[in-house]
Amino acid sequence: MLDLRRKRVQFLQMTIQTPTPFPAPRAPEQVSFDRQELGVILSLYGRMVAAGEWRDYGISCLREVAVFSVFRRTAEHPLYRIEKRPKLRGRQGMYAVIGMDGQILKRGHDLKTVLRGLEKKLIRAVD
């Protein structure tokens, strides 16, 4: 009888374990544009291609930034870069339009308002 009690105590001691904590949520390994953001960008891109202003684009998804580059010709520097930097969400805004010379033309929290500056270049006087 004494032997069974000892085994039961040993069994209970073995099965009691401290809970394993859940792993902390990790930051994504790369930043990318989501479907809605790409829809807004590609809508503007299509209008600019139809107007003959833009010709090609490139998308880069890096660790801290996603970049949509716009080209007039394929083998040149981009006319504009549309960047998404989630780390700047709480500060100036995570979206930015950067010109060919590297100057930030517009920065903000809403992609549509940031891209409005590029849409103004689409409006021209008709002769």
Secondary structure, 3 states (H helix, E strand, C coil): CHHHHHHHHHHHHHHCCCCCCCCCCCCCCCCCCCHHHHHHHHHHHHHHHHCCCCCEEEEEECCCCEEEEEECCCCCCCCEEEEECHHHCCCCCCEEEECCCCCEEEEECCHHHHHHHHHHHHCCCCC
